[in-house]
Amino acid sequence: MADARLAHVIGAERIGPQARLLSLAMAEGELRFTGGQYIIVNTGIELDGGKLAKRAYSIVSSDAEQTKFQLAVRRIGEGPGSNFMHRIAVGAEVSFSGPWGKFLPETTSGSKLVFATDTGITAALGLLRGRLFREPAADTTVVWFVEADDYFLPTSFARESIKAERVSFETVAAPAVGHPERLACARATVDRVLATQRPDWAYLAGDGALIYPMRDHLADAGVPREHIRLEAFFNNPQRRIPIAGSRLSDG
Ligand SMILES: Cc1cc2nc3c(=O)[nH]c(=O)nc-3n(C[C@H](O)[C@H](O)[C@H](O)COP(=O)(O)OP(=O)(O)OC[C@H]3O[C@@H](n4cnc5c(N)ncnc54)[C@H](O)[C@@H]3O)c2cc1C
């Protein structure tokens, strides 16, 4: 059982119709995270069956700051976790475990593709704002595959927060989650990138139904499999047993 840690909400901002940016301060010490990692928030909400709703949220702020950090959360229907994160007031205490995850930069060298779908952009932004990505030694192509401009964070927020030399950023209009054309459209997007350059490293975050096939596709195109990192936020084909109270990534 992971140790519970505490932080306080020090700011909350609505940054889109379904998006809330939360600023938190550690109750004590440092978070000690690396850009790309996430925490698991214990909402304290009891689900049917008695388990507590615990949900993963990627740290969207830079790992240069370790006593304060930010999370961006999209409301998902009536979901307990995301609605808790949208309700929680400034001053409230948040109990969490972590940081967790292996969606981490390995090296500054080598060209990189960062492909994020939907809410997966948070893991990508955390990664790109992290120590090892801030001054990339080679080109980094960032693609956000997302349904609409107002789906989550504003595009300008994403673009501005990762602005750097040698980093290109674009959004690509995605068919909705579950749409039959979605995978083909994601593949065509990645093929367009591959037509100009085969990346040395690839970081894929968001919809597991897309990023796992995309990993195979990139590997088939010659990107070393061990150079491909995945962070599935939902539709994770590798989640061994669905745990009612928690959602964990395969890291
Ligand atoms: C490693 C990791 C990091 C994450 N980071 C973030 C983050 O930074 N910001 C954020 O908003 N969410 C993030 N998530 C998703 C988050 O953990 C919850 O799944 C989400 O908030 C929904 O929880 P809920 O309790 O509101 O709804 P639930 O009732 O638990 O969810 C309803 C269903 O929606 C699915 N779902 C979750 N997200 C989406 C989506 N974007 N589109 C379609 N279906 C979805 C869930 O898997 C579930 O099947 C992350 C998930 C993982 C595994």
The ligand as an SDF file (V2000), in Angstrom:
LIG
                    3D

 53 58  0  0  0  0  0  0  0  0999 V2000
   -1.6500    7.5810  -15.9970 C   0  0  0  0  0  0  0  0  0  0  0  0
   -2.9430    8.3590  -16.1470 C   0  0  0  0  0  0  0  0  0  0  0  0
   -2.9080    9.7400  -16.1350 C   0  0  0  0  0  0  0  0  0  0  0  0
   -4.0820   10.4700  -16.2830 C   0  0  0  0  0  0  0  0  0  0  0  0
   -4.0030   11.8340  -16.3020 N   0  0  0  0  0  0  0  0  0  0  0  0
   -5.1410   12.5510  -16.4980 C   0  0  0  0  0  0  0  0  0  0  0  0
   -5.0590   13.9790  -16.5640 C   0  0  0  0  0  0  0  0  0  0  0  0
   -3.9830   14.5770  -16.4190 O   0  0  0  0  0  0  0  0  0  0  0  0
   -6.2180   14.6700  -16.7720 N   0  0  0  0  0  0  0  0  0  0  0  0
   -7.4300   14.0260  -16.9140 C   0  0  0  0  0  0  0  0  0  0  0  0
   -8.4480   14.7140  -17.0950 O   0  0  0  0  0  0  0  0  0  0  0  0
   -7.5100   12.6720  -16.8650 N   0  0  0  0  0  0  0  0  0  0  0  0
   -6.4140   11.9330  -16.6300 C   0  0  0  0  0  0  0  0  0  0  0  0
   -6.4910   10.5680  -16.5500 N   0  0  0  0  0  0  0  0  0  0  0  0
   -7.8280    9.9290  -16.5380 C   0  0  0  0  0  0  0  0  0  0  0  0
   -8.3520    9.8950  -15.0890 C   0  0  0  0  0  0  0  0  0  0  0  0
   -7.5640    9.0330  -14.2860 O   0  0  0  0  0  0  0  0  0  0  0  0
   -9.7980    9.3620  -14.9930 C   0  0  0  0  0  0  0  0  0  0  0  0
   -9.9100    8.1710  -15.7320 O   0  0  0  0  0  0  0  0  0  0  0  0
  -10.8040   10.3690  -15.5150 C   0  0  0  0  0  0  0  0  0  0  0  0
  -10.7300   11.5820  -14.7670 O   0  0  0  0  0  0  0  0  0  0  0  0
  -12.2360    9.7960  -15.4080 C   0  0  0  0  0  0  0  0  0  0  0  0
  -12.4590    9.4220  -14.0850 O   0  0  0  0  0  0  0  0  0  0  0  0
  -13.9220    9.5250  -13.4670 P   0  0  0  0  0  0  0  0  0  0  0  0
  -13.9040    8.8960  -12.1030 O   0  0  0  0  0  0  0  0  0  0  0  0
  -14.4410   10.9140  -13.5580 O   0  0  0  0  0  0  0  0  0  0  0  0
  -14.8160    8.7120  -14.4500 O   0  0  0  0  0  0  0  0  0  0  0  0
  -14.9590    7.1010  -14.5990 P   0  0  0  0  0  0  0  0  0  0  0  0
  -16.3490    6.7790  -14.2260 O   0  0  0  0  0  0  0  0  0  0  0  0
  -13.8610    6.4390  -13.8730 O   0  0  0  0  0  0  0  0  0  0  0  0
  -14.6890    7.0410  -16.1170 O   0  0  0  0  0  0  0  0  0  0  0  0
  -15.6030    6.7830  -17.0740 C   0  0  0  0  0  0  0  0  0  0  0  0
  -14.9200    6.1170  -18.2500 C   0  0  0  0  0  0  0  0  0  0  0  0
  -14.2840    7.1030  -19.0400 O   0  0  0  0  0  0  0  0  0  0  0  0
  -12.9660    6.6840  -19.3890 C   0  0  0  0  0  0  0  0  0  0  0  0
  -12.1790    7.8770  -19.6820 N   0  0  0  0  0  0  0  0  0  0  0  0
  -11.2580    8.5160  -18.9120 C   0  0  0  0  0  0  0  0  0  0  0  0
  -10.7540    9.5800  -19.5780 N   0  0  0  0  0  0  0  0  0  0  0  0
  -11.3860    9.6130  -20.7880 C   0  0  0  0  0  0  0  0  0  0  0  0
  -11.2960   10.4640  -21.9150 C   0  0  0  0  0  0  0  0  0  0  0  0
  -10.4700   11.5040  -21.9580 N   0  0  0  0  0  0  0  0  0  0  0  0
  -12.1070   10.2000  -22.9550 N   0  0  0  0  0  0  0  0  0  0  0  0
  -12.9550    9.1560  -22.9570 C   0  0  0  0  0  0  0  0  0  0  0  0
  -13.0740    8.3020  -21.9260 N   0  0  0  0  0  0  0  0  0  0  0  0
  -12.2850    8.5350  -20.8590 C   0  0  0  0  0  0  0  0  0  0  0  0
  -12.5330    5.8830  -18.1790 C   0  0  0  0  0  0  0  0  0  0  0  0
  -11.4650    5.0090  -18.4700 O   0  0  0  0  0  0  0  0  0  0  0  0
  -13.8120    5.1200  -17.8550 C   0  0  0  0  0  0  0  0  0  0  0  0
  -13.9570    3.9860  -18.6590 O   0  0  0  0  0  0  0  0  0  0  0  0
   -5.3340    9.8030  -16.4110 C   0  0  0  0  0  0  0  0  0  0  0  0
   -5.3660    8.4000  -16.4020 C   0  0  0  0  0  0  0  0  0  0  0  0
   -4.1970    7.6840  -16.2800 C   0  0  0  0  0  0  0  0  0  0  0  0
   -4.2560    6.1760  -16.2570 C   0  0  0  0  0  0  0  0  0  0  0  0
  1  2  1  0
  2  3  1  0
  2 52  2  0
  3  4  2  0
  4  5  1  0
  4 50  1  0
  5  6  2  0
  6  7  1  0
  6 13  1  0
  7  8  2  0
  7  9  1  0
  9 10  1  0
 10 11  2  0
 10 12  1  0
 12 13  2  0
 13 14  1  0
 14 15  1  0
 14 50  1  0
 15 16  1  0
 16 17  1  0
 16 18  1  0
 18 19  1  0
 18 20  1  0
 20 21  1  0
 20 22  1  0
 22 23  1  0
 23 24  1  0
 24 25  2  0
 24 26  1  0
 24 27  1  0
 27 28  1  0
 28 29  2  0
 28 30  1  0
 28 31  1  0
 31 32  1  0
 32 33  1  0
 33 34  1  0
 33 48  1  0
 34 35  1  0
 35 36  1  0
 35 46  1  0
 36 37  1  0
 36 45  1  0
 37 38  2  0
 38 39  1  0
 39 40  1  0
 39 45  2  0
 40 41  1  0
 40 42  2  0
 42 43  1  0
 43 44  2  0
 44 45  1  0
 46 47  1  0
 46 48  1  0
 48 49  1  0
 50 51  2  0
 51 52  1  0
 52 53  1  0
M  END
$$$$
